[in-house]
Amino acid sequence: MAGHNKWSKVKRLKAVTDDVITTDQGYEVRCNLHAFDQVAHALEKAGRSPASSELAYIPTSTVPVTDAAKDRAVGQLHDTLEELDDVQAVFSNEEMDEAGRDHPHV
């Protein structure tokens, strides 16, 4: 796989990344918060400047929400929080059915 060979050239990253997800659009590199700058510099040195980079909190465990009323309430809470001027992003660990959602959020 050509993409895998390209990634293997960035040997320094193997020690500091938690996961590398390959998609049709490219790679998603996940790492510890404290390794973010190290990963970014290693990518640049390898000539692989990312199209974008961001810090995001990804839960290590999730809580399923199966009740439709709770699903709507949590979605409304996220919407309300995201509308606040002081809020840049909202992260959570609930796991909801995406197909039946009225209020998508991060």
N, C-alpha and C positions, 0 to 999 in steps of 0.2 A: 504494500500500500504506500503510495508516494507520500501522502501526508504524514504517515508514521515515520518515514525516513527523514523528512524535514524536521520533525519534532526531535528525533533522536540526536540531532546535531546540537541541541541545546542541553548538553549533559549537566551543566551546573544546576539547572532547574529541578532535576529529579529529587534532590535532597530537600528542597524547600516547598515543593508543591504537594498539595493533598490529593488533587485529582486533575486530570486533563480530559475534557469532554470534547470529542470530535463531532462537528456538525457539518452540514452542507455549506454553511457560511464561514466556517473556520474552526477555531479552537476556543474553548472556554477553560481558562486556567483558574483553578481554585487553590487558595493557599491561606495560611494563617495570616491574620492581620499584620503581625510583626514582620512577615516575610514579603509583604506587598512591594516595597521599594526594591528589595533585592531581586525579586522576580521581574519587575519592570526594567531594571538595569541590565539583567542578564538577557532579556528579550532584545533590548536595543543593541547590545554588544553582538548578538547573533544576527543582527540585521532583520529582526522580526518585530518591528514596531507595531504595537496593537492599534487597530482602528479605533478602539475605545477601551477605557479601563475605569473601573469604579470599585468602591468598597461596598459590599452588601453583606448583610447578616443572613446566613443560611442556617436554618434550624437543624440541630442534630437529632431531634425527635419532633414528631408532629402529633397533634391531637385531632382526631376526626370529628367533624361537625356534620351530623346527619339530619338534624332537625331543621326544616325549612325556615321556621321563625327565627331560630338562633342564627342561621346562615344570613338572613336578611339583616338582623340586628348587628352582627359582626361586620357585615359589608357597609352598613350605614355608619358604624363607628369609624371604620377606616376612611370612608369618604369625608366625614366630619373632621377627622384629624388631618387629612391631607389638604383640606381647605384652609387650615390655619397658616398665617404668614410665617410663623416661627418654625414650622415643620417642613423639613426638606424631603423626608422619606418615611414611610411606615413599613415596618417589618413585623411579621408575626409567625406563629408556628401552627396555626390551625390548618387543617386539610379539608377543603370543601369540594363538592362536586362542581366542577367547572361548567358542565353542560347546563345546569339549572340555576346558575347564578345571575342575579340582577345587579349586583354590585361588585365588579371585579376590583382587585387591589393587588399591591405588591406583596 
